[in-house]
């Protein structure tokens, strides 16, 4: 990216807080190795969904996927979309097992996402607005992006995204976790919270057009959504 902005200010602190989720490091390491092995096995990766404790998955090809430790209803939904030959574009997965799949021509499936986010997505779908990015956490914070609009769970997050657009152009990718926000724009990015230094360095140097971005603790992944990607797990 040509330009970047790292933010760490108290005015946004009220919109986010860290939630500890029971788990163990061995399970986390096993899942990370599984995903890394799958990336090496298939030789490609369009996108991932990674968590600290609640499983991980990767997407490849038209609708190929591989997962470890993920909720059964999520993997069942992915299996049905694969069998129906639907294009699987993006998967969001939280530490508490909430999930969302963006597929096909503006298709959406989800489980237990924030109510106001659900209403926004339904409205955009009725208006045939193309949804390009959805990210949320278990605390009710979220950002949704369509071809024509940007919506968020609070005025603070909305302002955070909008201020970046003034300096860096249109929004390409967003990532909202329990302890971090990252927004990637046409010509830069903004971060808040506990964002890995290695990710900031990678975004600063990359030549990839970042349309997909995921963070889980110190692990991260970004890609152009097609064939180019970078990750640290």
Secondary structure by P-SEA (a helix, b strand, c coil): ccbbbbbbbccccccbbbbbbbbbaaaaaaaaaaaaaaaaaacccccccccccccccccccccccccccccaaaaaaaaaaaaaccccccccccccccbbbbccccccccccccaaaaaaaaaaaaacccccbbbbccccccccccccccccccaaaaaaaaaaaacccccccccccccbbbbbccccccccccccaaaaaaaacccccccbbbbcccccccccccccccccc
